[in-house]
Amino acid sequence: MKLQLYILRQLVQALAFGAVAIIVLAVPGVAVNAVHKLPAADGGLLMAYLPTVLQSLAPYVLPLCFLLAVVATYGRLAADREWTAIQMAGFHPLKLLLPGFILALVLSGVTWWLFAERVPQTKANQRVLIAQSLERTLSNLPPGRTTVEFHGFFLRGAWRDPRDPNYWHEVYLRRADESSQERIDVFAERAHIRTQQGALVVDLEGVRALAPGAGLRTEQAHVRYSIPLEDLMAPSKVGGRPRARYRTVSQIYEDLLVEEDPTKRRRMNFEIQKRGSRSVVYLLFLLLGAPTGLILRRGNQLAALAVASGFGIGYYAISMNLGSKLALNTELPVMLVAWGPTGVGLLVSIPLLYRGLRR
């Protein structure tokens, strides 16, 4: 028991060290990304946005940290010949994997909670913060700026009134009409833009031309567009319903009860199965990481850590890219597509584990 607690302690310490190191390395990049997505945000808004990004990354970072911790812990045991001494004392090698198995189960439960409940809520919070930043951007445009472009919306003016910068002259507006799915092109003498109750309001005066199908007459002197700030960001809904990745697992199950479209039901089922398969990846990484550390035990373990990183990156590349394409573009069973990379990884780990435990 003392031996297994010793290994468990080593695993937890290595996991904590790896998590802190990755967070320290990731924070500068996350901060740059936050400034890019929230250009007009103040310090308080940025500080509220950064934790949401880190929470979204946690279900992907924790498994990689666990994989590196397993490689480092079991590799050190082998390099210091503690592994040989333990075996000579009569301990079966598989029993030495029990601490990693227990830690993997705990982390799998945490990751499932993150994927199932927390991450979708975090993504929704991110959109709220981005909308607030967008509103501040539109309310505080630089004096010389005469172009505004967001998702599905483009506004350009020849010049802005220096007495009231909210008035633009000789403007061209382009946006997509949600009802007809046609592009609307508007030319007007003057536009008054402002934000009001969570929407971008554009009052056009002296409208000279409208694209065919816009549903408006060219002789209209005044046209108003009120566009929710939500519509100026990347779409989070399909057919009026939030995308599956923005829904918790319990919400997806509720949607499945009323959804009749087979394609949408397939996407919802794949989203649930995908989250489940990525939550138990710790068990796969344990079976891959332990023998990798034992086999590549000589030297400074850089080779073992590099190989382990390749395992992790390869798994996510296959799971996130190939898996999604197969689920959406083929008739293969959703469970097979979602759990396929994990199953293949387990098959690869069996001979690797056998070789590693015999050394």
C-alpha positions as CSV (number, residue, x, y, z in Angstrom):
1,M,0.0,0.0,0.0
2,K,2.8,2.4,0.8
3,L,4.4,1.7,-2.5
4,Q,1.2,2.5,-4.4
5,L,0.7,5.7,-2.4
6,Y,4.3,6.6,-3.2
7,I,3.6,6.2,-7.0
8,L,0.3,8.0,-6.7
9,R,2.0,10.9,-5.0
10,Q,4.7,11.1,-7.7
11,L,1.9,11.1,-10.4
12,V,0.0,13.9,-8.7
13,Q,3.1,16.0,-8.3
14,A,4.1,15.5,-11.9
15,L,0.6,16.3,-13.0
16,A,0.5,19.5,-11.0
17,F,3.9,20.6,-12.3
18,G,2.9,19.9,-15.9
19,A,-0.4,21.8,-15.5
20,V,1.2,24.8,-14.0
21,A,3.9,24.8,-16.7
22,I,1.4,24.6,-19.5
23,I,-0.8,27.3,-18.0
24,V,2.3,29.6,-17.7
25,L,3.2,29.0,-21.3
26,A,-0.4,29.3,-22.5
27,V,-1.4,32.6,-20.7
28,P,0.5,34.9,-23.1
29,G,-1.1,33.4,-26.2
30,V,-4.5,33.4,-24.5
31,A,-4.1,37.1,-23.6
32,V,-3.1,38.0,-27.2
33,N,-6.2,36.1,-28.5
34,A,-8.4,37.9,-25.9
35,V,-7.1,41.3,-27.0
36,H,-7.8,40.4,-30.6
37,K,-11.4,39.2,-29.9
38,L,-12.1,42.0,-27.5
39,P,-10.4,45.0,-29.0
40,A,-12.2,47.7,-27.1
41,A,-12.4,45.8,-23.8
42,D,-11.1,47.3,-20.6
43,G,-9.0,45.4,-18.0
44,G,-12.0,44.1,-16.2
45,L,-13.5,42.6,-19.3
46,L,-10.2,41.0,-20.3
47,M,-9.7,39.6,-16.8
48,A,-13.2,38.1,-17.0
49,Y,-12.6,36.6,-20.4
50,L,-9.2,34.9,-19.7
51,P,-10.6,32.4,-17.2
52,T,-13.3,31.3,-19.6
53,V,-10.6,30.5,-22.2
54,L,-8.6,28.5,-19.7
55,Q,-11.7,26.6,-18.6
56,S,-12.4,25.7,-22.3
57,L,-8.8,24.4,-22.7
58,A,-8.8,22.4,-19.4
59,P,-10.5,19.2,-20.8
60,Y,-7.8,19.1,-23.5
61,V,-4.8,20.1,-21.4
62,L,-5.4,17.8,-18.4
63,P,-5.1,14.6,-20.4
64,L,-1.9,15.7,-22.0
65,C,-0.5,16.7,-18.6
66,F,-1.6,13.3,-17.3
67,L,0.2,11.5,-20.2
68,L,3.4,13.4,-19.5
69,A,3.1,12.7,-15.8
70,V,2.8,9.0,-16.4
71,V,5.8,8.9,-18.7
72,A,7.9,10.9,-16.3
73,T,6.9,8.9,-13.2
74,Y,7.3,5.4,-14.6
75,G,10.3,6.4,-16.6
76,R,12.0,7.7,-13.5
77,L,11.2,4.5,-11.6
78,A,12.9,2.5,-14.4
79,A,15.8,4.9,-14.7
80,D,16.6,4.8,-10.9
81,R,16.1,1.0,-11.0
82,E,13.3,1.2,-8.5
83,W,11.1,-0.7,-11.0
84,T,13.5,-3.6,-11.0
85,A,13.8,-3.6,-7.2
86,I,10.0,-3.5,-6.8
87,Q,9.6,-6.5,-9.1
88,M,12.3,-8.4,-7.2
89,A,10.3,-7.8,-4.0
90,G,7.4,-9.8,-5.5
91,F,5.1,-7.1,-6.8
92,H,3.3,-7.8,-10.0
93,P,3.9,-5.1,-12.6
94,L,0.2,-4.6,-13.2
95,K,-0.3,-3.7,-9.6
96,L,2.0,-0.8,-10.0
97,L,-0.4,0.7,-12.6
98,L,-3.2,0.8,-10.0
99,P,-2.3,4.3,-8.8
100,G,-2.4,5.6,-12.3
101,F,-5.7,3.8,-12.9
102,I,-7.3,5.5,-9.8
103,L,-6.0,8.9,-10.8
104,A,-7.3,8.4,-14.4
105,L,-10.8,7.5,-13.1
106,V,-10.9,10.7,-11.0
107,L,-9.7,12.9,-13.8
108,S,-12.1,11.2,-16.2
109,G,-15.0,12.2,-13.9
110,V,-13.8,15.7,-13.7
111,T,-13.3,16.0,-17.4
112,W,-16.8,14.6,-18.1
113,W,-18.3,17.2,-15.9
114,L,-16.3,19.9,-17.7
115,F,-17.4,18.6,-21.2
116,A,-20.9,17.9,-20.2
117,E,-21.8,21.0,-18.1
118,R,-19.1,23.5,-17.7
119,V,-17.6,24.1,-21.1
120,P,-20.9,24.8,-22.9
121,Q,-21.8,27.4,-20.2
122,T,-18.3,28.8,-20.6
123,K,-18.7,29.2,-24.3
124,A,-22.0,31.0,-23.7
125,N,-20.3,33.3,-21.2
126,Q,-17.6,34.1,-23.8
127,R,-20.2,35.2,-26.3
128,V,-21.7,37.5,-23.8
129,L,-18.3,39.1,-23.1
130,I,-17.6,39.4,-26.8
131,A,-20.9,41.1,-27.4
132,Q,-20.1,43.6,-24.6
133,S,-16.8,44.3,-26.2
134,L,-18.5,44.6,-29.6
135,E,-20.9,47.2,-28.2
136,R,-18.0,49.2,-26.8
137,T,-16.2,49.0,-30.1
138,L,-19.2,50.4,-32.0
139,S,-19.7,53.1,-29.4
140,N,-16.1,54.3,-29.4
141,L,-15.0,54.1,-33.0
142,P,-11.8,56.1,-33.7
143,P,-12.5,59.4,-35.4
144,G,-10.8,58.5,-38.7
145,R,-12.4,55.1,-39.1
146,T,-14.9,54.8,-42.0
147,T,-15.3,51.0,-42.2
148,V,-17.0,48.6,-39.9
149,E,-17.1,44.8,-40.7
150,F,-18.4,41.9,-38.7
151,H,-19.9,38.5,-39.4
152,G,-22.4,39.0,-42.3
153,F,-22.3,42.8,-42.0
154,F,-20.2,45.5,-43.8
155,L,-20.6,49.3,-43.6
156,R,-18.4,51.8,-45.3
157,G,-18.6,55.6,-45.5
158,A,-16.8,58.3,-47.5
159,W,-16.4,60.4,-44.4
160,R,-17.8,60.9,-40.9
161,D,-19.3,64.1,-39.5
162,P,-16.7,65.7,-37.2
163,R,-19.5,67.3,-35.1
164,D,-21.2,63.9,-34.5
165,P,-19.0,60.9,-35.4
166,N,-22.1,58.7,-35.4
167,Y,-23.3,60.2,-38.6
168,W,-21.6,58.7,-41.8
169,H,-22.0,60.2,-45.2
170,E,-22.1,58.5,-48.7
171,V,-22.4,55.1,-47.2
172,Y,-22.6,51.6,-48.6
173,L,-24.1,48.8,-46.4
174,R,-24.1,45.1,-47.0
175,R,-25.7,42.4,-44.9
176,A,-27.3,39.0,-45.2
177,D,-31.1,38.8,-44.9
178,E,-31.9,35.9,-42.5
179,S,-35.4,35.3,-43.9
180,S,-34.6,35.1,-47.6
181,Q,-30.8,34.2,-47.2
182,E,-30.1,36.9,-49.9
183,R,-27.5,39.6,-49.6
184,I,-28.8,43.1,-49.2
185,D,-26.8,46.0,-50.7
186,V,-27.8,49.5,-49.7
187,F,-26.4,52.9,-50.9
188,A,-27.5,56.0,-49.0
189,E,-26.5,59.6,-48.6
190,R,-26.2,59.4,-44.8
191,A,-26.3,56.9,-42.0
192,H,-26.7,57.2,-38.2
193,I,-25.3,54.2,-36.3
194,R,-25.5,53.5,-32.6
195,T,-26.0,50.6,-30.2
196,Q,-29.3,50.3,-28.4
197,Q,-30.5,47.6,-26.1
198,G,-28.0,45.0,-27.3
199,A,-28.5,45.7,-31.0
200,L,-26.7,47.8,-33.7
201,V,-29.2,50.3,-35.0
202,V,-28.5,51.8,-38.4
203,D,-30.8,54.6,-39.7
204,L,-30.2,55.2,-43.5
205,E,-31.4,58.4,-45.1
206,G,-31.5,59.2,-48.8
207,V,-31.5,55.6,-50.0
208,R,-30.6,55.5,-53.6
209,A,-30.4,51.8,-54.5
210,L,-31.3,48.5,-53.0
211,A,-30.3,45.0,-54.2
212,P,-33.1,43.0,-55.9
213,G,-34.9,40.8,-53.4
214,A,-34.2,43.1,-50.4
215,G,-37.9,43.7,-49.9
216,L,-37.6,47.5,-49.9
217,R,-38.4,50.2,-52.4
218,T,-35.6,52.3,-53.9
219,E,-37.6,55.5,-53.4
220,Q,-37.7,55.1,-49.7
221,A,-36.1,58.1,-48.0
222,H,-35.5,56.3,-44.7
223,V,-34.6,52.7,-43.8
224,R,-33.8,51.4,-40.4
225,Y,-31.9,48.2,-39.6
226,S,-31.8,46.9,-36.0
227,I,-29.3,44.0,-35.9
228,P,-28.7,42.1,-32.6
229,L,-25.1,42.0,-31.6
230,E,-25.4,38.2,-31.4
231,D,-25.9,38.2,-35.2
232,L,-22.6,40.1,-35.7
233,M,-20.6,37.2,-34.3
234,A,-20.0,33.8,-35.6
235,P,-23.3,31.9,-35.6
236,S,-24.1,29.9,-32.5
237,K,-27.4,28.6,-33.8
238,V,-28.6,26.3,-36.6
239,G,-32.2,26.7,-37.7
240,G,-33.0,28.8,-34.7
241,R,-31.6,26.3,-32.2
242,P,-28.3,26.6,-30.4
243,R,-25.5,24.4,-31.8
244,A,-24.8,21.2,-29.9
245,R,-21.4,22.4,-28.7
246,Y,-23.1,25.3,-26.9
247,R,-25.5,22.9,-25.1
248,T,-25.0,20.8,-22.0
249,V,-25.5,17.1,-22.3
250,S,-28.8,17.3,-20.4
251,Q,-30.0,20.0,-22.8
252,I,-28.9,17.8,-25.8
253,Y,-30.9,14.9,-24.5
254,E,-34.0,17.2,-24.1
255,D,-33.5,18.4,-27.7
256,L,-33.3,14.8,-28.9
257,L,-36.8,14.2,-27.5
258,V,-38.3,16.7,-29.9
259,E,-35.9,16.7,-32.8
260,E,-37.1,14.7,-35.9
261,D,-34.5,15.6,-38.5
262,P,-32.2,12.5,-38.8
263,T,-29.1,14.6,-39.7
264,K,-29.5,16.8,-36.6
265,R,-30.2,13.9,-34.4
266,R,-27.0,12.3,-35.7
267,R,-25.0,15.4,-34.9
268,M,-26.4,15.5,-31.3
269,N,-25.7,11.9,-30.7
270,F,-22.1,12.3,-32.0
271,E,-21.6,15.3,-29.7
272,I,-22.6,13.2,-26.7
273,Q,-20.5,10.2,-27.7
274,K,-17.5,12.5,-28.5
275,R,-17.5,14.1,-25.1
276,G,-17.7,10.7,-23.5
277,S,-14.8,9.2,-25.4
278,R,-12.6,12.2,-24.7
279,S,-13.4,12.0,-21.0
280,V,-12.0,8.5,-20.6
281,V,-8.8,9.1,-22.7
282,Y,-6.8,9.1,-19.5
283,L,-7.1,5.3,-19.4
284,L,-5.6,5.1,-22.9
285,F,-2.9,7.5,-22.1
286,L,-2.0,5.5,-19.0
287,L,-1.6,2.3,-21.1
288,L,0.5,4.2,-23.7
289,G,2.5,6.4,-21.3
290,A,3.6,3.8,-18.7
291,P,5.3,1.4,-21.2
292,T,6.8,4.4,-23.1
293,G,8.5,5.6,-20.0
294,L,9.7,2.1,-19.1
295,I,11.1,1.3,-22.6
296,L,12.7,4.7,-23.2
297,R,14.1,4.9,-19.6
298,R,17.7,5.7,-20.5
299,G,19.0,9.2,-20.9
300,N,17.2,12.3,-19.8
301,Q,13.7,11.1,-20.8
302,L,13.3,13.8,-23.4
303,A,12.8,11.1,-26.1
304,A,10.0,9.5,-24.0
305,L,8.3,12.8,-23.4
306,A,8.6,13.6,-27.1
307,V,7.0,10.2,-28.1
308,A,4.3,10.7,-25.5
309,S,3.5,14.2,-26.9
310,G,3.2,12.6,-30.3
311,F,0.7,10.1,-29.0
312,G,-1.4,12.9,-27.5
313,I,-1.3,15.2,-30.5
314,G,-2.0,12.3,-32.9
315,Y,-5.0,11.2,-30.9
316,Y,-6.6,14.6,-30.8
317,A,-5.8,15.3,-34.5
318,I,-7.6,12.0,-35.5
319,S,-10.4,12.4,-33.0
320,M,-11.2,16.1,-33.7
321,N,-10.6,16.2,-37.5
322,L,-11.2,12.8,-39.0
323,G,-13.8,11.8,-36.5
324,S,-16.0,14.8,-37.1
325,K,-15.8,14.4,-40.9
326,L,-16.7,10.8,-40.7
327,A,-19.6,11.5,-38.4
328,L,-21.1,14.2,-40.6
329,N,-20.3,12.8,-44.0
330,T,-20.7,9.1,-43.8
331,E,-23.3,6.6,-42.6
332,L,-21.0,4.9,-40.1
333,P,-22.4,4.3,-36.6
334,V,-22.0,7.4,-34.5
335,M,-20.6,5.3,-31.5
336,L,-18.0,3.7,-33.8
337,V,-16.8,7.0,-35.2
338,A,-16.7,8.7,-31.7
339,W,-15.0,5.8,-29.9
340,G,-12.9,4.5,-32.9
341,P,-9.7,6.5,-32.1
342,T,-9.8,5.4,-28.5
343,G,-10.3,1.7,-29.5
344,V,-7.5,1.9,-32.0
345,G,-5.2,3.4,-29.4
346,L,-6.1,0.6,-26.9
347,L,-5.2,-2.0,-29.6
348,V,-1.8,-0.3,-30.1
349,S,-1.2,-0.1,-26.4
350,I,-1.5,-3.8,-25.7
351,P,1.7,-5.0,-27.3
352,L,3.5,-1.8,-26.1
353,L,2.3,-2.5,-22.6
354,Y,3.4,-6.2,-22.8
355,R,6.9,-5.2,-23.9
356,G,7.2,-2.4,-21.4
357,L,6.2,-4.5,-18.3
358,R,8.6,-7.3,-19.3
359,R,11.7,-5.1,-19.4
